[in-house]
Amino acid sequence: MTETTGGNDRNGRALARTGYLARLFNIGEAETVSLTTIERRCRMDRTTERKATGLAVVTGASRGIGRALSAALVAEGWQVLAASRSGAAPEGAQGVACDLATGAGRAALVEAARSAGRPVHLLVNNAGLQEALDFAAATPEAAPAIGDRAAMEVALNLTAPVALTAGMVPLMARPGGTIVNVTSLVARHPKPSAPVYSATKAGLASFTRSMRRQLAPLGLRVVEVVPPLVATDMTAGRDAGALGAGAMAAEVLAGLAAGRRTIAPGKAALVLRLDRVAPWLVARKMAAM
């Protein structure tokens, strides 16, 4: 009986993956091929395909990060479906008016993507809502309104990305499709003044990790974007030193081009690094926000 060490097992998997990719991209056995070379060719082929036929679907696209990202994708040559309740979109993008907090709105966006007549290469689940909800101050009279506001947050921040993933996966390019979920630093350490928002972002972060493994055999990539403080309507009044929406969009595109699984620009990257060594300190800072 032959004993297989962990290192040998990993090497075997790497060699099997190399052989599969070599066959997929018609690389002859006589060539000296490294996994890095194959993956570079894979990225080049996918980039060319996207430039020619790429369809991107961006939610929350009427303002903030979503609008800036939609405009940046148009500038790169993508066909963009820019989804929002108003249907407002940057020049060159196709606006889709839909309320993603409802099943009908989500179905309308999936149908718009289907009607585009080309594979979806990029889905960006960016739309979000943050409510300041004080459960401690709830009265019997106020409780129903708090519940309704919380339900809206859950529907838009978590249910919509989950449902859109289910609806878009059958339409996505395989291999080469990418799903981007915009989470938050409060997914790691909740913000007491926004408990439901924090919970939905934690749920979306967990869903992202699950989908990353589940969809990998289909050749689909799932990416988490963790923004720092970005100057948007949501952060108005507390956006001193915030990253501009355009700069955030550029960071997302650069991270996607580099093949990152987690894109955390600027101060977000510092917070995530600090969280690995002193989570108690990050938790205290987040609680004070």
Residue pairs with C-beta under 8 A, 6 or more apart in sequence:
4 12
14 35
17 35
18 33
18 34
18 35
18 38
21 27
21 35
21 38
21 39
21 42
22 29
22 33
22 38
25 38
25 41
25 42
25 45
27 33
27 38
27 41
42 175
43 259
46 175
46 176
47 257
49 121
49 173
49 176
50 78
50 121
50 122
50 176
51 76
51 77
53 118
53 119
53 121
54 77
54 78
54 79
54 121
54 122
55 78
55 79
55 80
55 81
55 113
55 116
55 118
55 119
55 120
55 121
55 122
56 70
56 73
56 78
56 79
56 80
56 81
56 120
56 121
56 122
56 123
56 124
57 80
57 81
57 83
57 109
57 113
57 120
57 122
57 123
57 124
57 164
57 168
58 66
58 69
58 70
58 73
58 80
58 81
58 82
58 83
58 93
58 124
58 126
59 66
59 83
59 84
59 100
59 109
59 124
59 125
59 126
59 127
59 160
59 164
60 66
60 83
60 84
60 126
60 127
60 128
61 67
61 69
61 70
61 80
61 82
61 83
61 84
61 88
61 89
61 90
61 93
61 95
61 126
62 82
62 84
62 85
62 86
62 87
62 88
62 89
62 95
63 84
63 88
63 232
63 233
64 230
64 232
64 233
64 234
64 245
65 126
65 182
65 227
65 230
65 232
65 245
65 248
65 249
65 252
66 82
66 84
66 124
66 126
66 127
67 82
67 89
67 90
67 245
68 245
68 246
68 248
68 249
69 124
69 126
69 248
69 249
69 252
69 253
70 80
70 82
70 89
70 90
70 93
71 90
71 91
71 92
71 93
71 249
72 246
72 249
72 250
72 253
73 80
73 93
73 122
73 253
74 80
74 90
74 91
74 92
74 93
75 92
76 253
78 121
78 122
79 94
79 116
79 118
80 89
80 92
80 93
80 94
81 93
81 94
81 96
81 109
81 112
81 113
81 116
82 88
82 89
82 90
82 93
82 94
82 95
82 96
83 95
83 96
83 98
83 100
83 109
83 112
83 127
84 95
84 96
84 97
84 98
84 127
85 97
85 98
85 99
85 100
85 105
86 95
86 97
87 95
87 96
87 97
87 98
88 95
89 95
94 112
96 108
96 109
96 112
98 105
98 106
98 108
98 109
98 112
99 105
100 106
100 109
100 127
100 156
100 160
100 164
101 152
101 155
101 156
101 159
101 160
102 155
103 163
106 160
106 163
106 164
106 167
107 167
109 164
109 167
110 164
110 167
110 168
110 171
113 120
113 168
113 171
114 171
119 171
119 172
119 173
119 177
120 168
120 171
120 172
120 173
120 177
121 172
121 173
121 176
121 177
121 178
122 177
122 178
122 179
122 180
122 256
123 164
123 165
123 168
123 172
123 177
123 178
123 179
123 180
124 180
124 182
125 160
125 161
125 164
125 165
125 179
125 180
125 181
125 182
125 204
126 180
126 182
127 156
127 157
127 160
128 156
128 157
128 182
128 197
128 234
129 152
129 153
129 156
129 157
129 197
130 153
130 194
130 197
130 234
131 149
131 150
131 152
131 153
131 194
131 196
131 197
132 193
132 194
133 146
133 149
133 150
133 194
133 195
133 196
134 193
135 146
135 195
138 146
149 196
150 196
153 196
153 197
153 200
154 196
154 200
157 197
157 200
157 201
157 204
158 200
158 203
158 204
158 207
161 181
161 204
161 207
162 207
165 179
165 207
165 211
168 179
169 177
169 215
169 218
169 220
172 179
172 218
172 220
174 218
174 219
174 220
175 218
175 219
175 220
176 219
177 218
177 219
177 220
177 221
178 220
178 221
178 222
178 223
178 256
179 211
179 215
179 220
179 221
179 222
179 223
180 223
180 224
180 225
180 252
180 256
181 204
181 205
181 207
181 208
181 222
181 223
181 224
181 225
182 225
182 227
183 201
183 204
183 205
183 208
183 224
183 225
183 226
184 197
184 198
184 201
184 226
184 227
185 226
185 228
185 268
185 271
185 272
185 286
186 194
186 197
186 198
186 201
186 202
186 286
187 198
187 201
187 202
187 204
187 205
187 226
188 202
188 205
188 272
188 275
188 279
188 282
188 286
189 275
189 279
189 282
189 283
189 286
189 287
190 198
190 199
190 202
190 286
191 197
191 198
191 286
191 287
191 289
192 287
193 289
205 224
208 222
208 223
208 224
209 224
211 222
212 221
212 222
212 261
215 221
215 222
221 261
222 261
223 255
223 256
223 260
223 261
223 262
223 263
224 261
224 262
224 263
225 252
225 255
225 262
225 263
225 264
226 262
226 263
226 264
226 268
226 272
227 243
227 248
227 264
227 265
227 268
228 242
228 243
228 264
228 265
228 266
228 267
228 268
228 271
229 235
229 238
229 239
229 241
229 242
229 243
229 267
230 239
230 242
230 243
230 244
230 245
230 248
231 239
231 242
231 243
231 244
231 245
232 239
232 245
235 242
243 251
243 265
243 266
247 265
248 265
251 263
251 265
251 266
252 263
255 263
255 265
256 263
262 272
264 271
264 272
271 282
274 281
274 282
275 282
